[in-house]
Amino acid sequence: MQKTYSYPEFPYRQSDEQRSGTVRRHPVVIVGAGPIGLAAALECAARGVPAVVLDDNNTVSIGSRAVCYAKRALEILDRLNVGERMVKKGVSWNVGKVFVEGELAYAFDLLPEEGHKMPAMINLQQYYLEEYMVEACDKLEHVDLRWMHKLISLTQHEDHAVLTVETPDGVFRMEADWVIACDGANSDTRRMVGGEFTGQFFQDRFLIADVVMKAEFPTERWFWFDPPFHRNQSVLLHKECDNVWRIDFQLGWDADPVEEKKPENVIPRIQAMLGEGVEFELEWVSVYQFACRRIDKLRYGRVLFAGDAAHQVSPFGARGANTGVQDIDNLVWKLKLVLDGQASAALMDTYDEERAFAADDNLLNSTRSTDFITPKSATSRTLRDAVLELARSEPFARAFVNSGRLSTPTPYVHSSLNTPEEHAFKGLMRPGTNCADAPIEVGGAAGWLLNQLGRSFVLLCFGPAPVTSVRVGEVDVRVLTVGTDLLDTQGLLAQRYDGQPGTVYLVRPDQHVAARWRSFDVPKIKAALLRCIAKKGE
């Protein structure tokens, strides 16, 4: 059925350790080579951490799957050198429209302000992202991709894990200081450590159809409640690259998944939507049931869970892959400090602290979206329909229409790594928040703030600083001075950070604010850094 994409086949190679029968200890072993596992590999390599990636397949994902990538995930992937390629290939969009019974109820704009490198949202089939990430991994000496390697058992010791792996050449063992489990919602690794995965299954089914067509629809997100071509249900339309359009049809709980996937049943649904005479071809079809669940702990000893292996959300709001990429963003810089002996293993508990908090926020938003889109009682449906009717004419009601609250990063506002504020600030850049981008000039060339952050701890100073770096133990903090090291060409940097003269921000390696002050105070900076690496003092 697939016509616009040729699936690569990655070669299986027997590893030296399997060939020799020697058990090797690796700093990091990643289970799963989907977008999250590959992001983990790229992040590890960027921080100088060798990583082995195990995957029981030898190609990329079939079908579009995770198709929407939000601004924060794109910023992270840009740091991993695949973001620009994604944006160039993908379909950027800002505008979404909500229709009720075929009539436009209202429209919204995701990125009303200028001055960001990355767009608010792009649509790109998951197989392209995985292909780009594999190609990036293959160029890095610190990444060892092992296809057709299936993890079949895992045991843990105090300072490492032992993995038993099956390949076409048999079974062998390997060891890892740390394991990052990115093996999806049906994670075998989660089962091996005894992790609980609880939450809510929703009694509804949706049909996904990737359709090739040259349509007149604009590059926008369109969502229909009770459209004339699919009564009493909902429909979502997105444009992908290669003239492929993603259409999601709500089917209801009683729908037969096998029957609904048959072309003779799919084609009439799409034809009714597009109208007679519109030519199209089916690219990929799937039927899914969705759930909102998460693991009880994201850290089990030496095993760290990320992506769908850690939390599963409904597809409404594009929170799955976007959230998983942010898991890796949070995890690997901490792991690097632990592996280098600059922080204790206790720092990894803050991965669970911060990302479980984010997961719960995403689960809450995802559940609310699902409840609104698929009401399960007459009362909830009556309320939903009343909100939709009001939204046609009353702007206040549009805030209550929930066709999928689109993915935004969750600030770690209660994180133990944050330093409490001493001064009043305007704007959104409080501790625990990911840094907002802004246009700057560096070395006489135009650039972006986020491209200057994310490799280490940074002190972003609005005005002269008394030193060029701060050191605590083995951890260095680079000083980046606005006005000397970089220029705030449009004034947006100072505006977004309330950068009054003398203001100082301590920025984590994952581009999150750890602390901020109105003056450069070395003892306070050192105390904040110690707090940020989960140390009480030296």
C-alpha positions as CSV (number, residue, x, y, z in Angstrom):
1,M,0.0,0.0,0.0
2,Q,2.9,2.4,0.8
3,K,3.8,4.4,-2.3
4,T,5.6,7.6,-1.2
5,Y,8.3,6.1,1.0
6,S,10.7,3.2,0.6
7,Y,11.6,1.5,3.9
8,P,15.3,1.0,4.6
9,E,16.6,-2.3,5.8
10,F,19.4,-1.8,8.3
11,P,22.1,-4.5,8.4
12,Y,22.5,-7.0,11.3
13,R,26.1,-7.4,12.5
14,Q,27.3,-9.7,15.1
15,S,29.1,-7.8,17.9
16,D,32.7,-8.5,18.8
17,E,31.6,-9.4,22.4
18,Q,29.1,-12.0,21.1
19,R,31.6,-13.4,18.7
20,S,34.3,-13.7,21.3
21,G,32.1,-14.7,24.2
22,T,33.5,-11.9,26.4
23,V,31.0,-10.1,28.6
24,R,31.6,-6.3,28.2
25,R,30.5,-3.5,30.5
26,H,29.0,-0.5,28.7
27,P,28.2,2.9,30.3
28,V,24.8,3.0,28.7
29,V,22.6,0.5,26.9
30,I,19.4,1.8,25.3
31,V,16.6,-0.6,24.6
32,G,14.5,0.4,21.6
33,A,15.4,2.3,18.4
34,G,12.3,4.4,17.9
35,P,12.4,8.2,18.1
36,I,13.0,8.2,21.9
37,G,15.7,5.6,21.9
38,L,17.5,7.2,19.0
39,A,17.2,10.6,20.7
40,A,18.8,9.1,23.8
41,A,21.6,7.8,21.7
42,L,22.2,11.2,20.0
43,E,22.0,13.0,23.4
44,C,24.5,10.5,25.0
45,A,26.9,11.0,22.0
46,A,26.6,14.8,22.2
47,R,27.7,14.6,25.9
48,G,30.5,12.2,25.2
49,V,28.8,9.1,26.6
50,P,29.2,5.9,24.6
51,A,25.8,4.1,24.1
52,V,24.7,0.8,22.6
53,V,21.2,0.7,21.1
54,L,19.4,-2.6,21.0
55,D,16.4,-3.1,18.7
56,D,14.7,-6.3,17.7
57,N,13.8,-5.0,14.2
58,N,15.8,-3.7,11.3
59,T,13.8,-0.8,9.8
60,V,11.9,2.3,10.8
61,S,8.3,2.5,12.0
62,I,5.5,1.5,9.6
63,G,3.1,4.3,8.9
64,S,3.0,8.0,9.9
65,R,2.4,7.3,13.6
66,A,3.7,10.2,15.7
67,V,3.3,12.9,13.1
68,C,3.2,16.2,15.1
69,Y,6.3,17.7,16.6
70,A,6.0,20.8,18.8
71,K,8.4,23.7,19.2
72,R,10.1,22.4,22.4
73,A,10.8,19.0,21.0
74,L,12.1,20.6,17.8
75,E,14.5,22.8,19.8
76,I,15.9,19.7,21.5
77,L,16.2,17.8,18.2
78,D,17.9,20.8,16.7
79,R,20.5,20.5,19.4
80,L,20.9,16.9,18.3
81,N,21.4,18.1,14.7
82,V,18.2,16.7,13.1
83,G,15.8,19.6,13.9
84,E,16.6,21.8,10.8
85,R,16.3,18.8,8.5
86,M,12.9,17.9,10.1
87,V,11.6,21.5,9.6
88,K,12.9,21.6,6.0
89,K,11.1,18.3,5.1
90,G,8.0,18.7,7.3
91,V,4.9,20.8,7.0
92,S,4.9,23.8,9.4
93,W,1.6,25.1,10.7
94,N,0.3,27.5,13.3
95,V,-3.4,27.7,12.6
96,G,-6.0,25.3,13.8
97,K,-9.7,25.3,13.1
98,V,-12.6,23.6,14.9
99,F,-15.8,22.8,13.0
100,V,-19.2,21.8,14.4
101,E,-21.6,20.1,12.1
102,G,-19.6,21.3,9.1
103,E,-19.5,25.0,10.1
104,L,-16.5,26.8,11.4
105,A,-16.8,27.4,15.1
106,Y,-13.5,29.2,15.7
107,A,-9.8,29.2,14.8
108,F,-6.6,29.6,16.8
109,D,-2.9,30.5,16.3
110,L,-0.2,28.5,18.1
111,L,2.7,31.0,17.7
112,P,1.4,34.6,17.7
113,E,4.9,36.1,18.5
114,E,7.9,36.3,16.3
115,G,11.6,35.7,17.2
116,H,11.8,31.9,17.5
117,K,14.1,29.7,15.4
118,M,11.7,26.7,15.5
119,P,8.1,26.8,14.4
120,A,5.2,26.1,16.7
121,M,4.4,22.8,15.1
122,I,5.4,20.6,12.1
123,N,3.9,17.5,10.7
124,L,6.3,14.9,9.6
125,Q,5.8,11.1,9.3
126,Q,7.6,9.2,12.0
127,Y,9.6,7.1,9.6
128,Y,11.4,10.2,8.2
129,L,12.4,11.3,11.7
130,E,13.7,7.8,12.5
131,E,15.6,7.7,9.2
132,Y,17.3,11.1,9.9
133,M,18.2,10.0,13.4
134,V,19.7,6.7,12.3
135,E,21.8,8.5,9.7
136,A,23.0,10.9,12.4
137,C,23.8,8.1,14.7
138,D,25.8,6.3,12.1
139,K,28.1,9.3,11.8
140,L,29.0,9.2,15.5
141,E,31.6,7.0,17.0
142,H,29.9,7.0,20.4
143,V,26.7,5.3,19.1
144,D,26.6,1.5,18.4
145,L,23.3,0.6,16.7
146,R,22.6,-3.1,16.9
147,W,19.7,-4.2,14.8
148,M,18.0,-7.6,15.3
149,H,19.1,-7.6,19.0
150,K,16.2,-8.6,21.3
151,L,16.5,-8.2,25.1
152,I,15.1,-11.4,26.6
153,S,16.1,-10.9,30.3
154,L,17.6,-8.4,32.7
155,T,18.9,-8.7,36.2
156,Q,20.2,-5.9,38.3
157,H,23.1,-5.5,40.8
158,E,24.0,-2.5,42.9
159,D,26.2,-0.8,40.3
160,H,25.2,-2.4,37.0
161,A,22.6,-4.4,35.1
162,V,23.2,-7.7,33.2
163,L,21.3,-8.0,29.9
164,T,20.7,-11.3,28.0
165,V,20.2,-10.6,24.3
166,E,19.1,-12.8,21.5
167,T,20.3,-12.3,17.9
168,P,20.2,-14.4,14.7
169,D,23.5,-15.9,15.9
170,G,22.2,-17.0,19.3
171,V,22.1,-15.6,22.8
172,F,24.8,-13.7,24.7
173,R,25.2,-11.5,27.8
174,M,26.3,-7.9,28.2
175,E,26.5,-5.5,31.1
176,A,25.6,-1.8,31.5
177,D,26.2,0.8,34.1
178,W,22.8,2.2,33.2
179,V,19.9,1.0,31.0
180,I,17.5,3.4,29.3
181,A,14.3,1.6,28.4
182,C,12.6,3.1,25.3
183,D,10.8,0.0,24.1
184,G,7.3,1.4,23.9
185,A,3.9,1.0,25.6
186,N,4.2,-2.8,25.7
187,S,7.7,-2.6,27.2
188,D,9.3,-5.9,28.0
189,T,11.9,-4.1,30.1
190,R,9.2,-2.8,32.3
191,R,7.9,-6.3,32.8
192,M,11.4,-7.6,33.6
193,V,11.8,-5.1,36.5
194,G,8.3,-5.6,37.8
195,G,7.1,-2.1,37.0
196,E,3.4,-1.2,37.4
197,F,1.7,0.5,34.5
198,T,-1.6,1.8,35.5
199,G,-4.2,4.3,34.4
200,Q,-7.3,4.4,32.2
201,F,-8.2,2.6,29.0
202,F,-10.8,4.5,26.9
203,Q,-13.6,2.5,25.3
204,D,-13.4,4.0,21.9
205,R,-11.6,3.3,18.6
206,F,-10.2,5.5,15.9
207,L,-9.2,4.8,12.3
208,I,-6.0,6.4,11.0
209,A,-5.7,6.7,7.3
210,D,-2.7,8.2,5.5
211,V,-4.1,9.3,2.2
212,V,-2.2,10.6,-0.9
213,M,-4.0,13.3,-2.6
214,K,-3.6,16.8,-4.1
215,A,-6.2,18.6,-2.1
216,E,-7.4,22.2,-1.7
217,F,-7.2,22.1,2.1
218,P,-4.9,24.7,3.6
219,T,-1.9,23.7,5.7
220,E,-3.9,23.8,9.0
221,R,-5.2,21.5,11.7
222,W,-8.9,20.9,11.1
223,F,-11.0,19.1,13.7
224,W,-14.7,18.3,13.1
225,F,-17.3,17.5,15.8
226,D,-20.3,15.7,14.3
227,P,-19.6,16.5,10.6
228,P,-22.2,15.8,8.0
229,F,-20.0,13.2,6.4
230,H,-19.4,11.2,9.7
231,R,-22.4,11.8,12.0
232,N,-22.2,11.7,15.8
233,Q,-18.4,11.2,15.7
234,S,-15.3,13.3,15.2
235,V,-12.7,13.7,12.5
236,L,-9.2,15.2,12.5
237,L,-7.3,16.2,9.4
238,H,-3.5,17.1,9.1
239,K,-1.3,17.6,6.1
240,E,2.0,15.7,6.0
241,C,4.8,16.0,3.5
242,D,4.8,14.2,0.1
243,N,1.1,15.2,-0.5
244,V,0.1,12.8,2.2
245,W,-2.8,13.7,4.5
246,R,-3.5,12.1,7.8
247,I,-7.2,11.6,8.6
248,D,-8.4,10.2,12.0
249,F,-12.0,9.0,12.1
250,Q,-13.7,8.2,15.4
251,L,-15.4,4.8,15.1
252,G,-16.9,4.0,18.5
253,W,-16.3,1.2,20.8
254,D,-18.4,-1.4,18.9
255,A,-16.4,-1.0,15.7
256,D,-14.7,-4.2,14.4
257,P,-10.9,-3.2,14.0
258,V,-10.3,-5.9,11.3
259,E,-13.3,-4.9,9.2
260,E,-12.7,-1.2,9.6
261,K,-9.2,-1.4,8.1
262,K,-10.4,-3.1,4.9
263,P,-10.1,-0.7,1.9
264,E,-13.7,-1.3,0.9
265,N,-14.8,0.2,4.2
266,V,-12.1,2.9,4.5
267,I,-12.5,4.4,1.0
268,P,-16.2,5.2,1.3
269,R,-15.6,7.1,4.5
270,I,-12.9,9.2,2.9
271,Q,-14.9,9.8,-0.3
272,A,-17.8,11.0,1.8
273,M,-15.5,13.5,3.4
274,L,-13.8,14.7,0.3
275,G,-16.7,14.6,-2.1
276,E,-17.3,12.8,-5.3
277,G,-14.7,13.1,-8.0
278,V,-11.7,13.8,-5.7
279,E,-9.0,11.3,-6.4
280,F,-6.9,9.8,-3.6
281,E,-4.9,6.7,-2.8
282,L,-4.6,4.9,0.6
283,E,-1.1,4.9,1.9
284,W,-1.5,3.3,5.4
285,V,-4.4,2.4,7.6
286,S,-4.6,1.4,11.2
287,V,-7.2,1.2,14.0
288,Y,-6.2,2.0,17.6
289,Q,-7.6,2.1,21.1
290,F,-5.9,4.5,23.4
291,A,-5.1,4.7,27.1
292,C,-3.6,7.2,29.6
293,R,-1.2,5.3,31.8
294,R,2.2,5.7,33.4
295,I,4.8,3.6,35.2
296,D,4.9,3.9,39.0
297,K,8.6,4.9,39.0
298,L,10.7,6.1,36.1
299,R,13.8,4.8,37.8
300,Y,14.1,1.1,38.8
301,G,17.6,0.9,40.2
302,R,19.9,1.0,37.2
303,V,17.0,1.1,34.7
304,L,15.5,4.4,33.6
305,F,12.2,4.5,31.6
306,A,11.4,7.1,28.9
307,G,8.8,7.7,26.3
308,D,5.8,5.3,25.9
309,A,7.6,2.8,28.1
310,A,7.2,5.3,31.0
311,H,3.9,6.9,30.1
312,Q,1.2,6.5,27.4
313,V,-1.3,9.2,26.4
314,S,-4.1,9.5,23.8
315,P,-3.0,10.9,20.5
316,F,-5.0,14.1,20.9
317,G,-2.6,17.0,21.5
318,A,0.5,15.4,20.1
319,R,1.9,14.6,23.6
320,G,3.5,11.2,23.0
321,A,6.7,11.6,21.1
322,N,7.1,15.2,22.2
323,T,7.0,14.2,25.8
324,G,9.4,11.4,25.3
325,V,12.0,13.6,23.7
326,Q,11.7,15.9,26.7
327,D,12.3,12.8,29.0
328,I,15.6,12.3,27.3
329,D,16.4,16.0,27.5
330,N,16.0,15.7,31.2
331,L,17.7,12.4,31.7
332,V,21.0,12.4,29.9
333,W,22.8,15.4,31.3
334,K,22.2,14.0,34.8
335,L,23.5,10.6,33.7
336,K,26.6,12.2,32.3
337,L,27.4,13.9,35.7
338,V,26.8,10.6,37.5
339,L,29.0,8.6,35.1
340,D,31.8,11.2,35.4
341,G,31.7,11.0,39.2
342,Q,30.5,14.7,39.4
343,A,27.2,13.7,41.1
344,S,26.0,10.7,43.0
345,A,23.4,8.2,41.6
346,A,20.9,10.0,43.8
347,L,20.7,12.7,41.1
348,M,18.9,10.2,38.9
349,D,16.0,10.2,41.4
350,T,15.3,13.8,40.2
351,Y,14.7,12.4,36.8
352,D,11.7,10.5,38.2
353,E,10.7,13.6,40.3
354,E,10.7,16.0,37.4
355,R,9.5,13.8,34.6
356,A,6.8,12.0,36.6
357,F,5.4,15.5,37.4
358,A,5.4,16.3,33.7
359,A,3.9,12.9,32.8
360,D,1.0,13.5,35.3
361,D,0.4,16.9,33.7
362,N,0.3,15.4,30.3
363,L,-2.0,12.6,31.4
364,L,-4.4,15.1,32.9
365,N,-4.6,17.1,29.7
366,S,-4.8,14.1,27.6
367,T,-7.6,12.6,29.7
368,R,-9.6,15.8,29.6
369,S,-9.2,16.0,25.8
370,T,-10.4,12.4,25.4
371,D,-13.3,12.9,27.7
372,F,-14.4,16.0,25.7
373,I,-14.0,14.4,22.3
374,T,-15.5,11.0,23.2
375,P,-18.2,11.7,25.9
376,K,-19.3,8.5,27.5
377,S,-22.7,9.6,29.0
378,A,-25.7,11.5,27.8
379,T,-25.0,14.2,30.4
380,S,-21.4,14.7,29.4
381,R,-22.4,14.8,25.7
382,T,-25.1,17.4,26.4
383,L,-22.6,19.5,28.2
384,R,-20.0,19.1,25.4
385,D,-22.6,20.0,22.7
386,A,-23.7,23.1,24.6
387,V,-20.1,24.3,24.8
388,L,-19.6,23.7,21.1
389,E,-22.8,25.7,20.3
390,L,-21.7,28.6,22.5
391,A,-18.3,28.6,20.9
392,R,-19.8,29.6,17.6
393,S,-20.7,33.1,18.9
394,E,-19.2,33.5,22.3
395,P,-15.4,33.9,22.5
396,F,-15.3,32.9,26.2
397,A,-16.7,29.5,25.5
398,R,-13.8,28.6,23.0
399,A,-11.4,28.1,25.9
400,F,-13.6,25.2,27.0
401,V,-13.6,23.5,23.6
402,N,-11.1,20.7,23.8
403,S,-10.1,19.0,20.5
404,G,-6.8,18.1,22.0
405,R,-4.8,20.7,24.0
406,L,-1.6,20.8,22.0
407,S,1.7,19.8,23.5
408,T,3.6,22.4,25.6
409,P,6.4,21.7,28.0
410,T,5.6,21.3,31.7
411,P,7.7,23.6,33.9
412,Y,9.4,21.8,36.8
413,V,8.0,24.5,39.2
414,H,8.3,22.3,42.3
415,S,11.7,20.7,41.5
416,S,14.1,20.2,44.3
417,L,16.8,21.3,41.9
418,N,15.4,24.9,41.7
419,T,16.8,27.7,43.9
420,P,14.0,29.7,45.5
421,E,13.6,33.2,44.2
422,E,14.8,36.3,46.0
423,H,13.7,39.0,43.7
424,A,10.6,39.9,41.6
425,F,10.7,39.2,37.9
426,K,8.3,39.8,35.0
427,G,7.6,37.2,32.4
428,L,7.7,33.4,32.3
429,M,11.3,32.5,32.9
430,R,11.1,31.3,36.4
431,P,13.2,28.4,37.8
432,G,12.1,25.0,36.3
433,T,11.1,26.6,33.0
434,N,12.7,25.8,29.7
435,C,14.5,28.8,28.2
436,A,12.7,30.8,25.6
437,D,14.6,31.4,22.4
438,A,15.5,34.8,21.0
439,P,17.4,36.2,18.0
440,I,20.9,37.3,18.8
441,E,24.2,38.1,17.1
442,V,27.4,36.1,17.9
443,G,30.7,36.9,16.4
444,G,29.1,39.3,13.9
445,A,26.7,36.6,12.6
446,A,22.9,36.3,13.3
447,G,22.0,33.4,15.5
448,W,19.7,32.1,18.2
449,L,20.0,32.0,22.0
450,L,19.2,28.3,22.4
451,N,22.1,27.4,20.1
452,Q,24.4,28.9,22.8
453,L,22.9,26.9,25.6
454,G,22.5,23.2,26.2
455,R,26.1,21.9,26.3
456,S,26.9,22.7,29.9
457,F,25.8,24.8,32.8
458,V,25.7,28.4,31.8
459,L,25.5,31.8,33.6
460,L,23.6,34.1,31.3
461,C,24.5,37.6,32.4
462,F,22.8,40.8,31.4
463,G,25.9,43.1,31.7
464,P,29.5,42.6,32.7
465,A,30.5,39.7,34.9
466,P,33.4,39.7,37.3
467,V,34.6,36.2,36.1
468,T,34.5,34.1,32.9
469,S,33.6,30.9,34.7
470,V,32.6,29.4,38.0
471,R,33.8,26.0,39.2
472,V,32.3,23.8,41.9
473,G,34.2,20.5,42.4
474,E,34.6,19.2,38.9
475,V,31.7,21.0,37.4
476,D,32.4,24.1,35.4
477,V,29.8,26.9,34.6
478,R,30.4,29.0,31.5
479,V,29.7,32.7,31.7
480,L,27.8,34.1,28.7
481,T,27.5,37.9,28.8
482,V,24.8,39.8,26.9
483,G,26.6,42.7,25.3
484,T,30.0,41.1,25.0
485,D,29.7,37.4,24.1
486,L,26.4,38.0,22.3
487,L,24.2,40.9,21.2
488,D,20.5,41.2,21.9
489,T,19.8,42.6,18.4
490,Q,16.0,43.0,18.7
491,G,15.7,43.5,22.5
492,L,13.6,40.3,22.7
493,L,16.1,38.5,24.9
494,A,16.0,41.2,27.6
495,Q,12.2,41.4,27.2
496,R,11.6,37.6,27.6
497,Y,14.0,37.3,30.5
498,D,13.3,40.6,32.2
499,G,17.0,41.2,31.7
500,Q,17.6,44.4,33.7
501,P,21.3,45.4,34.0
502,G,23.0,43.0,36.4
503,T,20.5,40.1,36.0
504,V,22.0,36.6,36.1
505,Y,20.4,33.3,35.1
506,L,21.8,29.9,36.0
507,V,20.8,27.6,33.1
508,R,21.0,23.8,33.2
509,P,22.5,21.7,30.5
510,D,18.9,20.9,29.4
511,Q,18.2,24.6,28.7
512,H,16.1,25.0,31.9
513,V,16.4,27.8,34.3
514,A,17.8,26.6,37.7
515,A,18.0,30.0,39.4
516,R,18.1,33.7,38.8
517,W,19.3,36.8,40.6
518,R,19.6,40.6,40.1
519,S,23.3,40.5,40.7
520,F,26.4,38.3,40.2
521,D,26.9,36.6,43.6
522,V,29.5,33.8,43.5
523,P,28.6,32.1,46.8
524,K,24.9,32.1,45.8
525,I,25.8,30.7,42.4
526,K,27.8,27.9,43.8
527,A,25.1,27.0,46.3
528,A,22.5,26.9,43.4
529,L,24.8,24.7,41.4
530,L,25.3,22.3,44.2
531,R,21.6,22.2,44.7
532,C,21.2,21.6,40.9
533,I,23.4,18.5,41.0
534,A,21.7,17.2,44.2
535,K,24.6,17.9,46.5
536,K,24.2,19.5,49.9
537,G,27.6,21.3,49.9
538,E,31.3,20.9,49.7
